């Protein structure tokens, strides 16, 4: 009886560890320090998303080699945004945060932040 219970306990541990590895493989999180600036364009993003139709959308421009397009990114003082745009000046660990007005963008300015990237 003891052997059966011990075998069952080991089997449950193995199955639960496999399940945890599979669940964590679906979404990876990564924290990184970035330089964050702001912009207020109202056209289309690199992924085709219309900022004119969705002026209040939380969108950031990124270097896709560092943060994949489509990733959710938690930004202190801004909220959770989606990486939907790129830019000529966006190289390395730099992000550009979208605001619907020039005033809001100027108020944001340039910041050095620790962000969390949720990759698919």
N, CA, C and O atoms as a GROMACS GRO file, in nm:
protein
  480
    1UNK      N    1   0.083  -0.119   0.000
    1UNK     CA    2   0.000   0.000   0.000
    1UNK      C    3   0.087   0.125   0.000
    1UNK      O    4   0.058   0.223  -0.069
    2UNK      N    5   0.197   0.121   0.080
    2UNK     CA    6   0.288   0.234   0.088
    2UNK      C    7   0.354   0.261  -0.047
    2UNK      O    8   0.370   0.377  -0.087
    3UNK      N    9   0.391   0.153  -0.119
    3UNK     CA   10   0.454   0.167  -0.249
    3UNK      C   11   0.358   0.231  -0.349
    3UNK      O   12   0.398   0.315  -0.429
    4UNK      N   13   0.234   0.193  -0.343
    4UNK     CA   14   0.133   0.247  -0.435
    4UNK      C   15   0.114   0.397  -0.409
    4UNK      O   16   0.110   0.476  -0.503
    5UNK      N   17   0.102   0.434  -0.282
    5UNK     CA   18   0.086   0.576  -0.247
    5UNK      C   19   0.208   0.657  -0.287
    5UNK      O   20   0.196   0.768  -0.338
    6UNK      N   21   0.326   0.602  -0.264
    6UNK     CA   22   0.450   0.672  -0.300
    6UNK      C   23   0.459   0.688  -0.451
    6UNK      O   24   0.496   0.795  -0.499
    7UNK      N   25   0.428   0.586  -0.526
    7UNK     CA   26   0.430   0.591  -0.672
    7UNK      C   27   0.329   0.693  -0.723
    7UNK      O   28   0.358   0.768  -0.816
    8UNK      N   29   0.211   0.695  -0.664
    8UNK     CA   30   0.107   0.790  -0.702
    8UNK      C   31   0.153   0.933  -0.674
    8UNK      O   32   0.130   1.022  -0.756
    9UNK      N   33   0.216   0.956  -0.559
    9UNK     CA   34   0.265   1.090  -0.524
    9UNK      C   35   0.372   1.136  -0.621
    9UNK      O   36   0.370   1.252  -0.664
   10UNK      N   37   0.464   1.049  -0.658
   10UNK     CA   38   0.569   1.084  -0.754
   10UNK      C   39   0.507   1.114  -0.890
   10UNK      O   40   0.548   1.209  -0.957
   11UNK      N   41   0.411   1.035  -0.931
   11UNK     CA   42   0.345   1.057  -1.060
   11UNK      C   43   0.275   1.192  -1.062
   11UNK      O   44   0.279   1.262  -1.163
   12UNK      N   45   0.210   1.230  -0.953
   12UNK     CA   46   0.141   1.360  -0.945
   12UNK      C   47   0.242   1.473  -0.952
   12UNK      O   48   0.217   1.573  -1.019
   13UNK      N   49   0.355   1.459  -0.885
   13UNK     CA   50   0.459   1.562  -0.890
   13UNK      C   51   0.514   1.579  -1.031
   13UNK      O   52   0.535   1.691  -1.077
   14UNK      N   53   0.537   1.469  -1.100
   14UNK     CA   54   0.589   1.476  -1.237
   14UNK      C   55   0.489   1.542  -1.330
   14UNK      O   56   0.525   1.629  -1.409
   15UNK      N   57   0.364   1.502  -1.320
   15UNK     CA   58   0.260   1.560  -1.406
   15UNK      C   59   0.242   1.709  -1.376
   15UNK      O   60   0.227   1.789  -1.469
   16UNK      N   61   0.244   1.748  -1.249
   16UNK     CA   62   0.225   1.889  -1.215
   16UNK      C   63   0.344   1.973  -1.262
   16UNK      O   64   0.324   2.087  -1.304
   17UNK      N   65   0.466   1.920  -1.256
   17UNK     CA   66   0.581   1.996  -1.304
   17UNK      C   67   0.576   2.012  -1.455
   17UNK      O   68   0.614   2.117  -1.507
   18UNK      N   69   0.532   1.911  -1.527
   18UNK     CA   70   0.516   1.922  -1.674
   18UNK      C   71   0.410   2.025  -1.706
   18UNK      O   72   0.429   2.106  -1.798
   19UNK      N   73   0.300   2.026  -1.634
   19UNK     CA   74   0.193   2.123  -1.657
   19UNK      C   75   0.243   2.264  -1.633
   19UNK      O   76   0.214   2.354  -1.712
   20UNK      N   77   0.319   2.287  -1.525
   20UNK     CA   78   0.372   2.420  -1.494
   20UNK      C   79   0.468   2.467  -1.602
   20UNK      O   80   0.466   2.585  -1.638
   21UNK      N   81   0.552   2.379  -1.653
   21UNK     CA   82   0.645   2.416  -1.760
   21UNK      C   83   0.568   2.453  -1.886
   21UNK      O   84   0.605   2.550  -1.954
   22UNK      N   85   0.463   2.380  -1.919
   22UNK     CA   86   0.382   2.409  -2.037
   22UNK      C   87   0.310   2.541  -2.021
   22UNK      O   88   0.303   2.619  -2.116
   23UNK      N   89   0.255   2.568  -1.904
   23UNK     CA   90   0.182   2.693  -1.880
   23UNK      C   91   0.276   2.812  -1.886
   23UNK      O   92   0.240   2.916  -1.940
   24UNK      N   93   0.396   2.799  -1.832
   24UNK     CA   94   0.489   2.911  -1.835
   24UNK      C   95   0.548   2.932  -1.973
   24UNK      O   96   0.595   3.041  -2.004
   25UNK      N   97   0.548   2.829  -2.057
   25UNK     CA   98   0.602   2.842  -2.192
   25UNK      C   99   0.512   2.927  -2.281
   25UNK      O  100   0.558   2.983  -2.380
   26UNK      N  101   0.385   2.938  -2.248
   26UNK     CA  102   0.292   3.015  -2.330
   26UNK      C  103   0.317   3.164  -2.318
   26UNK      O  104   0.307   3.235  -2.419
   27UNK      N  105   0.347   3.215  -2.201
   27UNK     CA  106   0.371   3.357  -2.180
   27UNK      C  107   0.501   3.375  -2.103
   27UNK      O  108   0.515   3.327  -1.991
   28UNK      N  109   0.595   3.445  -2.165
   28UNK     CA  110   0.721   3.475  -2.100
   28UNK      C  111   0.720   3.621  -2.059
   28UNK      O  112   0.673   3.707  -2.134
   29UNK      N  113   0.770   3.648  -1.942
   29UNK     CA  114   0.784   3.787  -1.900
   29UNK      C  115   0.931   3.821  -1.890
   29UNK      O  116   1.014   3.738  -1.853
   30UNK      N  117   0.960   3.944  -1.923
   30UNK     CA  118   1.098   3.990  -1.917
   30UNK      C  119   1.096   4.134  -1.870
   30UNK      O  120   1.022   4.216  -1.923
   31UNK      N  121   1.178   4.164  -1.770
   31UNK     CA  122   1.190   4.301  -1.722
   31UNK      C  123   1.316   4.361  -1.782
   31UNK      O  124   1.418   4.294  -1.793
   32UNK      N  125   1.307   4.488  -1.821
   32UNK     CA  126   1.423   4.556  -1.876
   32UNK      C  127   1.414   4.705  -1.852
   32UNK      O  128   1.306   4.760  -1.837
   33UNK      N  129   1.530   4.768  -1.850
   33UNK     CA  130   1.537   4.914  -1.839
   33UNK      C  131   1.542   4.972  -1.979
   33UNK      O  132   1.617   4.925  -2.064
   34UNK      N  133   1.460   5.075  -2.001
   34UNK     CA  134   1.454   5.140  -2.132
   34UNK      C  135   1.452   5.291  -2.117
   34UNK      O  136   1.425   5.344  -2.010
   35UNK      N  137   1.482   5.357  -2.225
   35UNK     CA  138   1.464   5.501  -2.235
   35UNK      C  139   1.330   5.521  -2.305
   35UNK      O  140   1.310   5.470  -2.416
   36UNK      N  141   1.239   5.594  -2.244
   36UNK     CA  142   1.105   5.612  -2.299
   36UNK      C  143   1.082   5.758  -2.337
   36UNK      O  144   1.097   5.848  -2.254
   37UNK      N  145   1.046   5.780  -2.462
   37UNK     CA  146   1.008   5.912  -2.510
   37UNK      C  147   0.862   5.905  -2.551
   37UNK      O  148   0.799   5.800  -2.540
   38UNK      N  149   0.807   6.017  -2.599
   38UNK     CA  150   0.665   6.020  -2.634
   38UNK      C  151   0.645   6.074  -2.775
   38UNK      O  152   0.728   6.149  -2.826
   39UNK      N  153   0.534   6.034  -2.838
   39UNK     CA  154   0.497   6.088  -2.968
   39UNK      C  155   0.346   6.100  -2.978
   39UNK      O  156   0.273   6.040  -2.898
   40UNK      N  157   0.299   6.178  -3.076
   40UNK     CA  158   0.153   6.201  -3.087
   40UNK      C  159   0.105   6.196  -3.231
   40UNK      O  160   0.020   6.277  -3.270
   41UNK      N  161   0.155   6.104  -3.311
   41UNK     CA  162   0.107   6.087  -3.448
   41UNK      C  163  -0.033   6.026  -3.447
   41UNK      O  164  -0.069   5.953  -3.355
   42UNK      N  165  -0.111   6.057  -3.549
   42UNK     CA  166  -0.247   6.004  -3.555
   42UNK      C  167  -0.272   5.924  -3.683
   42UNK      O  168  -0.386   5.913  -3.727
   43UNK      N  169  -0.167   5.870  -3.744
   43UNK     CA  170  -0.182   5.792  -3.867
   43UNK      C  171  -0.191   5.644  -3.840
   43UNK      O  172  -0.255   5.601  -3.744
   44UNK      N  173  -0.127   5.567  -3.925
   44UNK     CA  174  -0.123   5.422  -3.911
   44UNK      C  175   0.013   5.380  -3.857
   44UNK      O  176   0.116   5.440  -3.887
   45UNK      N  177   0.011   5.275  -3.776
   45UNK     CA  178   0.135   5.223  -3.720
   45UNK      C  179   0.201   5.128  -3.820
   45UNK      O  180   0.146   5.102  -3.926
   46UNK      N  181   0.318   5.078  -3.785
   46UNK     CA  182   0.390   4.983  -3.871
   46UNK      C  183   0.311   4.854  -3.891
   46UNK      O  184   0.330   4.785  -3.991
   47UNK      N  185   0.223   4.822  -3.797
   47UNK     CA  186   0.142   4.700  -3.809
   47UNK      C  187   0.007   4.727  -3.874
   47UNK      O  188  -0.075   4.636  -3.887
   48UNK      N  189  -0.018   4.853  -3.916
   48UNK     CA  190  -0.143   4.887  -3.984
   48UNK      C  191  -0.254   4.933  -3.891
   48UNK      O  192  -0.366   4.953  -3.937
   49UNK      N  193  -0.227   4.949  -3.765
   49UNK     CA  194  -0.328   4.991  -3.667
   49UNK      C  195  -0.355   5.140  -3.683
   49UNK      O  196  -0.261   5.219  -3.688
   50UNK      N  197  -0.482   5.180  -3.690
   50UNK     CA  198  -0.519   5.320  -3.710
   50UNK      C  199  -0.530   5.393  -3.576
   50UNK      O  200  -0.619   5.365  -3.495
   51UNK      N  201  -0.438   5.486  -3.555
   51UNK     CA  202  -0.444   5.567  -3.433
   51UNK      C  203  -0.549   5.677  -3.445
   51UNK      O  204  -0.594   5.731  -3.344
   52UNK      N  205  -0.589   5.710  -3.567
   52UNK     CA  206  -0.696   5.808  -3.587
   52UNK      C  207  -0.829   5.750  -3.538
   52UNK      O  208  -0.909   5.820  -3.476
   53UNK      N  209  -0.851   5.622  -3.567
   53UNK     CA  210  -0.976   5.557  -3.522
   53UNK      C  211  -0.973   5.525  -3.373
   53UNK      O  212  -1.077   5.518  -3.308
   54UNK      N  213  -0.853   5.505  -3.320
   54UNK     CA  214  -0.838   5.466  -3.178
   54UNK      C  215  -0.740   5.561  -3.110
   54UNK      O  216  -0.630   5.520  -3.073
   55UNK      N  217  -0.778   5.688  -3.092
   55UNK     CA  218  -0.684   5.785  -3.035
   55UNK      C  219  -0.645   5.758  -2.889
   55UNK      O  220  -0.540   5.803  -2.844
   56UNK      N  221  -0.728   5.687  -2.817
   56UNK     CA  222  -0.698   5.658  -2.676
   56UNK      C  223  -0.626   5.525  -2.656
   56UNK      O  224  -0.604   5.482  -2.542
   57UNK      N  225  -0.590   5.458  -2.765
   57UNK     CA  226  -0.524   5.328  -2.755
   57UNK      C  227  -0.387   5.344  -2.691
   57UNK      O  228  -0.316   5.442  -2.714
   58UNK      N  229  -0.351   5.246  -2.611
   58UNK     CA  230  -0.219   5.243  -2.548
   58UNK      C  231  -0.126   5.169  -2.643
   58UNK      O  232  -0.126   5.046  -2.650
   59UNK      N  233  -0.045   5.246  -2.716
   59UNK     CA  234   0.043   5.192  -2.820
   59UNK      C  235   0.184   5.242  -2.795
   59UNK      O  236   0.204   5.356  -2.753
   60UNK      N  237   0.283   5.156  -2.822
   60UNK     CA  238   0.422   5.200  -2.815
   60UNK      C  239   0.494   5.159  -2.943
   60UNK      O  240   0.458   5.062  -3.009
   61UNK      N  241   0.598   5.237  -2.975
   61UNK     CA  242   0.688   5.203  -3.085
   61UNK      C  243   0.811   5.140  -3.024
   61UNK      O  244   0.863   5.187  -2.923
   62UNK      N  245   0.859   5.032  -3.086
   62UNK     CA  246   0.970   4.956  -3.031
   62UNK      C  247   1.068   4.914  -3.142
   62UNK      O  248   1.038   4.927  -3.260
   63UNK      N  249   1.183   4.866  -3.100
   63UNK     CA  250   1.275   4.798  -3.190
   63UNK      C  251   1.233   4.652  -3.186
   63UNK      O  252   1.249   4.588  -3.082
   64UNK      N  253   1.179   4.596  -3.295
   64UNK     CA  254   1.127   4.459  -3.291
   64UNK      C  255   1.231   4.353  -3.262
   64UNK      O  256   1.196   4.240  -3.230
   65UNK      N  257   1.360   4.386  -3.273
   65UNK     CA  258   1.465   4.290  -3.236
   65UNK      C  259   1.476   4.277  -3.084
   65UNK      O  260   1.526   4.177  -3.035
   66UNK      N  261   1.428   4.378  -3.010
   66UNK     CA  262   1.434   4.378  -2.864
   66UNK      C  263   1.299   4.340  -2.804
   66UNK      O  264   1.292   4.255  -2.716
   67UNK      N  265   1.192   4.403  -2.853
   67UNK     CA  266   1.056   4.374  -2.807
   67UNK      C  267   0.973   4.337  -2.930
   67UNK      O  268   0.954   4.422  -3.017
   68UNK      N  269   0.925   4.214  -2.939
   68UNK     CA  270   0.850   4.172  -3.057
   68UNK      C  271   0.719   4.252  -3.074
   68UNK      O  272   0.651   4.283  -2.976
   69UNK      N  273   0.686   4.285  -3.199
   69UNK     CA  274   0.560   4.354  -3.227
   69UNK      C  275   0.445   4.265  -3.180
   69UNK      O  276   0.449   4.143  -3.198
   70UNK      N  277   0.344   4.325  -3.122
   70UNK     CA  278   0.230   4.251  -3.069
   70UNK      C  279   0.242   4.218  -2.922
   70UNK      O  280   0.146   4.172  -2.861
   71UNK      N  281   0.359   4.240  -2.863
   71UNK     CA  282   0.378   4.210  -2.721
   71UNK      C  283   0.304   4.311  -2.634
   71UNK      O  284   0.293   4.428  -2.668
   72UNK      N  285   0.256   4.263  -2.521
   72UNK     CA  286   0.200   4.353  -2.420
   72UNK      C  287   0.315   4.399  -2.332
   72UNK      O  288   0.402   4.321  -2.296
   73UNK      N  289   0.313   4.528  -2.298
   73UNK     CA  290   0.421   4.587  -2.221
   73UNK      C  291   0.361   4.672  -2.110
   73UNK      O  292   0.280   4.760  -2.136
   74UNK      N  293   0.401   4.644  -1.986
   74UNK     CA  294   0.354   4.722  -1.872
   74UNK      C  295   0.454   4.835  -1.847
   74UNK      O  296   0.572   4.811  -1.823
   75UNK      N  297   0.405   4.960  -1.854
   75UNK     CA  298   0.489   5.078  -1.842
   75UNK      C  299   0.443   5.160  -1.722
   75UNK      O  300   0.329   5.205  -1.718
   76UNK      N  301   0.531   5.179  -1.623
   76UNK     CA  302   0.494   5.259  -1.505
   76UNK      C  303   0.453   5.401  -1.546
   76UNK      O  304   0.522   5.466  -1.624
   77UNK      N  305   0.342   5.448  -1.494
   77UNK     CA  306   0.293   5.582  -1.524
   77UNK      C  307   0.214   5.592  -1.652
   77UNK      O  308   0.163   5.700  -1.684
   78UNK      N  309   0.202   5.482  -1.727
   78UNK     CA  310   0.127   5.482  -1.854
   78UNK      C  311   0.023   5.371  -1.857
   78UNK      O  312  -0.089   5.392  -1.903
   79UNK      N  313   0.060   5.254  -1.810
   79UNK     CA  314  -0.032   5.141  -1.811
   79UNK      C  315   0.022   5.029  -1.899
   79UNK      O  316   0.142   5.023  -1.927
   80UNK      N  317  -0.068   4.942  -1.941
   80UNK     CA  318  -0.029   4.830  -2.027
   80UNK      C  319  -0.057   4.868  -2.172
   80UNK      O  320  -0.170   4.901  -2.208
   81UNK      N  321   0.047   4.864  -2.253
   81UNK     CA  322   0.037   4.902  -2.394
   81UNK      C  323   0.072   4.782  -2.481
   81UNK      O  324   0.124   4.681  -2.433
   82UNK      N  325   0.043   4.795  -2.610
   82UNK     CA  326   0.078   4.692  -2.706
   82UNK      C  327   0.181   4.750  -2.803
   82UNK      O  328   0.164   4.861  -2.852
   83UNK      N  329   0.286   4.675  -2.828
   83UNK     CA  330   0.391   4.717  -2.922
   83UNK      C  331   0.338   4.701  -3.064
   83UNK      O  332   0.334   4.590  -3.117
   84UNK      N  333   0.297   4.813  -3.125
   84UNK     CA  334   0.237   4.809  -3.258
   84UNK      C  335   0.309   4.895  -3.360
   84UNK      O  336   0.269   4.899  -3.476
   85UNK      N  337   0.415   4.963  -3.319
   85UNK     CA  338   0.479   5.057  -3.409
   85UNK      C  339   0.631   5.045  -3.399
   85UNK      O  340   0.685   4.993  -3.302
   86UNK      N  341   0.697   5.095  -3.502
   86UNK     CA  342   0.843   5.104  -3.503
   86UNK      C  343   0.878   5.247  -3.543
   86UNK      O  344   0.790   5.326  -3.575
   87UNK      N  345   1.005   5.278  -3.541
   87UNK     CA  346   1.046   5.412  -3.580
   87UNK      C  347   1.193   5.415  -3.617
   87UNK      O  348   1.270   5.330  -3.573
   88UNK      N  349   1.231   5.513  -3.698
   88UNK     CA  350   1.369   5.526  -3.742
   88UNK      C  351   1.465   5.544  -3.624
   88UNK      O  352   1.576   5.490  -3.625
   89UNK      N  353   1.422   5.620  -3.523
   89UNK     CA  354   1.510   5.650  -3.410
   89UNK      C  355   1.498   5.548  -3.297
   89UNK      O  356   1.567   5.559  -3.196
   90UNK      N  357   1.412   5.448  -3.313
   90UNK     CA  358   1.390   5.348  -3.209
   90UNK      C  359   1.487   5.233  -3.231
   90UNK      O  360   1.460   5.143  -3.310
   91UNK      N  361   1.599   5.238  -3.162
   91UNK     CA  362   1.703   5.135  -3.175
   91UNK      C  363   1.741   5.086  -3.036
   91UNK      O  364   1.766   5.165  -2.946
   92UNK      N  365   1.745   4.955  -3.020
   92UNK     CA  366   1.785   4.897  -2.892
   92UNK      C  367   1.677   4.911  -2.786
   92UNK      O  368   1.559   4.893  -2.815
   93UNK      N  369   1.718   4.941  -2.666
   93UNK     CA  370   1.625   4.949  -2.552
   93UNK      C  371   1.567   5.089  -2.540
   93UNK      O  372   1.586   5.158  -2.440
   94UNK      N  373   1.496   5.128  -2.645
   94UNK     CA  374   1.428   5.258  -2.650
   94UNK      C  375   1.284   5.230  -2.690
   94UNK      O  376   1.260   5.151  -2.781
   95UNK      N  377   1.189   5.296  -2.623
   95UNK     CA  378   1.048   5.286  -2.664
   95UNK      C  379   0.994   5.426  -2.683
   95UNK      O  380   1.043   5.522  -2.624
   96UNK      N  381   0.892   5.437  -2.766
   96UNK     CA  382   0.824   5.563  -2.790
   96UNK      C  383   0.678   5.541  -2.752
   96UNK      O  384   0.611   5.454  -2.808
   97UNK      N  385   0.629   5.617  -2.657
   97UNK     CA  386   0.495   5.600  -2.600
   97UNK      C  387   0.398   5.693  -2.672
   97UNK      O  388   0.426   5.812  -2.685
   98UNK      N  389   0.285   5.640  -2.718
   98UNK     CA  390   0.187   5.720  -2.794
   98UNK      C  391   0.091   5.795  -2.702
   98UNK      O  392   0.036   5.739  -2.607
   99UNK      N  393   0.071   5.923  -2.734
   99UNK     CA  394  -0.031   6.006  -2.668
   99UNK      C  395  -0.115   6.070  -2.776
   99UNK      O  396  -0.069   6.090  -2.888
  100UNK      N  397  -0.239   6.104  -2.742
  100UNK     CA  398  -0.328   6.161  -2.843
  100UNK      C  399  -0.307   6.310  -2.864
  100UNK      O  400  -0.358   6.365  -2.962
  101UNK      N  401  -0.234   6.377  -2.776
  101UNK     CA  402  -0.210   6.521  -2.796
  101UNK      C  403  -0.062   6.553  -2.777
  101UNK      O  404   0.010   6.484  -2.705
  102UNK      N  405  -0.019   6.659  -2.843
  102UNK     CA  406   0.119   6.705  -2.832
  102UNK      C  407   0.149   6.748  -2.688
  102UNK      O  408   0.259   6.725  -2.637
  103UNK      N  409   0.051   6.811  -2.625
  103UNK     CA  410   0.068   6.856  -2.486
  103UNK      C  411   0.099   6.738  -2.394
  103UNK      O  412   0.191   6.745  -2.312
  104UNK      N  413   0.023   6.629  -2.407
  104UNK     CA  414   0.047   6.511  -2.324
  104UNK      C  415   0.185   6.451  -2.351
  104UNK      O  416   0.254   6.408  -2.258
  105UNK      N  417   0.225   6.449  -2.479
  105UNK     CA  418   0.355   6.394  -2.515
  105UNK      C  419   0.468   6.477  -2.456
  105UNK      O  420   0.565   6.422  -2.403
  106UNK      N  421   0.456   6.610  -2.464
  106UNK     CA  422   0.559   6.697  -2.406
  106UNK      C  423   0.564   6.685  -2.255
  106UNK      O  424   0.671   6.692  -2.195
  107UNK      N  425   0.448   6.666  -2.194
  107UNK     CA  426   0.442   6.650  -2.049
  107UNK      C  427   0.513   6.521  -2.006
  107UNK      O  428   0.578   6.518  -1.902
  108UNK      N  429   0.501   6.414  -2.085
  108UNK     CA  430   0.569   6.287  -2.056
  108UNK      C  431   0.720   6.305  -2.066
  108UNK      O  432   0.794   6.260  -1.978
  109UNK      N  433   0.766   6.370  -2.172
  109UNK     CA  434   0.909   6.396  -2.189
  109UNK      C  435   0.989   6.271  -2.216
  109UNK      O  436   0.945   6.183  -2.291
  110UNK      N  437   1.106   6.262  -2.155
  110UNK     CA  438   1.193   6.145  -2.167
  110UNK      C  439   1.213   6.089  -2.027
  110UNK      O  440   1.242   6.162  -1.933
  111UNK      N  441   1.198   5.957  -2.015
  111UNK     CA  442   1.212   5.892  -1.886
  111UNK      C  443   1.295   5.765  -1.902
  111UNK      O  444   1.298   5.705  -2.009
  112UNK      N  445   1.360   5.727  -1.797
  112UNK     CA  446   1.429   5.598  -1.791
  112UNK      C  447   1.348   5.511  -1.697
  112UNK      O  448   1.334   5.542  -1.578
  113UNK      N  449   1.294   5.402  -1.750
  113UNK     CA  450   1.198   5.319  -1.676
  113UNK      C  451   1.238   5.173  -1.678
  113UNK      O  452   1.316   5.128  -1.762
  114UNK      N  453   1.182   5.100  -1.584
  114UNK     CA  454   1.192   4.954  -1.584
  114UNK      C  455   1.055   4.902  -1.627
  114UNK      O  456   0.956   4.921  -1.557
  115UNK      N  457   1.050   4.837  -1.742
  115UNK     CA  458   0.923   4.788  -1.796
  115UNK      C  459   0.917   4.635  -1.788
  115UNK      O  460   1.019   4.569  -1.769
  116UNK      N  461   0.796   4.582  -1.801
  116UNK     CA  462   0.777   4.438  -1.807
  116UNK      C  463   0.716   4.404  -1.942
  116UNK      O  464   0.613   4.458  -1.980
  117UNK      N  465   0.782   4.313  -2.013
  117UNK     CA  466   0.736   4.270  -2.145
  117UNK      C  467   0.676   4.132  -2.132
  117UNK      O  468   0.739   4.040  -2.080
  118UNK      N  469   0.551   4.118  -2.178
  118UNK     CA  470   0.483   3.989  -2.178
  118UNK      C  471   0.484   3.938  -2.322
  118UNK      O  472   0.408   3.985  -2.407
  119UNK      N  473   0.571   3.841  -2.349
  119UNK     CA  474   0.583   3.787  -2.485
  119UNK      C  475   0.489   3.670  -2.504
  119UNK      O  476   0.458   3.598  -2.409
  120UNK      N  477   0.445   3.652  -2.626
  120UNK     CA  478   0.355   3.541  -2.660
  120UNK      C  479   0.431   3.412  -2.675
  120UNK      O  480   0.372   3.308  -2.703
   0.00000   0.00000   0.00000
